[in-house]
Amino acid sequence: MYRCPDHLLRNIYLKTFGKKCYRYEKSESYWTTAKSMCTGEGGGLIQIRNQATQDWVMTMLNDLHWNTNGVWIGAHDRDTEMDWRWVTGEKITWNYWASGQPNCDLFCVEDCGNLRRDDGGRWHDKLCNTIEYSYICQYGK
């Protein structure tokens, strides 16, 4: 089991799954702020690369009784429109997009990934700096 970095506060929002550590941040921020917060702690926004991780994230959100609908994830197409990548720069190969997502609404400026609890955990593209959501940081390679 992966051990979380020592500098992270031990509480119910710090979890391990597989070989990674995750910190659930209930306070809400813009995507760019959330990304900076995670990076500043030596991590990054969560990268959900398979169904097992997706299911685990949803279970944890339910177990923590989060009443927030949206959660920022590390998916974005800020560099090239409709070329979705993780914050690491790697191309997204597995996804859980909702029907019709990602789309090119609002002049193609919805560039950041958001997991929607009210849509069964499906991903949606959202404006990065208009609405604040909770987020999940990931630590470990």
Secondary structure, 3 states (H helix, E strand, C coil): CCCCCCCCCCCCCEEEECCEEEEEEEEEECHHHHHHHHHHCCCEECCCCCHHHHHHHHHHHHHCCCCCCEEEEEEECCCCCCCCEECCCCECCCCCECCCCCCCCHHHCCCEEEEEHHHCCEEEEECCCCCCEEEEEEECC
